[in-house]
Amino acid sequence: MTETTVRPVVVLERALEILNVLADAATDLGTNEIARRAGVNPSSASRLLATLARAELVRRTPDSGRYALGLRLVELGNSALARIDLRDVARPHLTALMQATGETSTLSVPGETTAMTLDFVQSPSTVRSVAEIGRPSVPHATAIGKIYLSYRGTFPDTELVACTHRTITDPEVLQKTLDEVRERGWAEAHEERELGLHAVAAPVLDASASLVAILGLQGPSWRFDAQAMQAAVPHLLEHASALWRGPGR
């Protein structure tokens, strides 16, 4: 293989390393710092950055001359995501959540007025919560519904109907609950839709903090009690974050 055929691959690898450096950086970086972290000389880094900037894969701040990732990468990422079946990507996370907690894990997607179950992995226990694909959440009476309301910035414009004696029916109480959900990043429901059913849920957010999906766990209240729900939350948050990042993000 000749040097001419190898050089374009080497250049591409260096450009990809620069993108990785910018992706990992907490702030914009100057050329010399990018070169140091990427392991290339400053002159090569400068040429590569100029090329990437023309393609809008990176952006240069005129005042400081420092670089960050460009908006074109968002467009490319969204285009790639549009071609991936969310269920295929989420299935390993649902399986891992079920194995970590022993309870039924669910994947829901936001719709116009509520969220709907897209997929689930059933608990192996004899006594278990049964999920149903296509079933809509009750926004004010489920953990998934509270995530939907909190992150979509909406509030029910109809009467808050009681599904059980524990359902929130006071608009002020619901609003306070939604504010708490948004602040801590997850929601819970204690027998609010069905007696004997407890659930927790967490949002899957894209790079612009928009709600793209919701991961949930649900189980019988006598087993999936307050202590078990609290123990499940870290697993839920971990997988909700990893689901958006996906492999290689």
Secondary structure, DSSP 8 states (H G I E B T S, - for coil): --HHHHHHHHHHHHHHHHHHHHHH-SS-B-HHHHHHHHTS-HHHHHHHHHHHHHTTSEEE-TTT--EEE-HHHHHHHHHHHHTS-HHHHHHHHHHHHHHHHSSEEEEEEE-SSSEEEEEEE---SSS-----TT-B--TTTSHHHHHHHHHHT----S----SSTTS---HHHHHHHHHHHHHHT-EEEESSSSTTEEEEEEEEE-TTS-EEEEEEEEEETTTS-HHHHHHHHHHHHHHHHHHHH-TT-
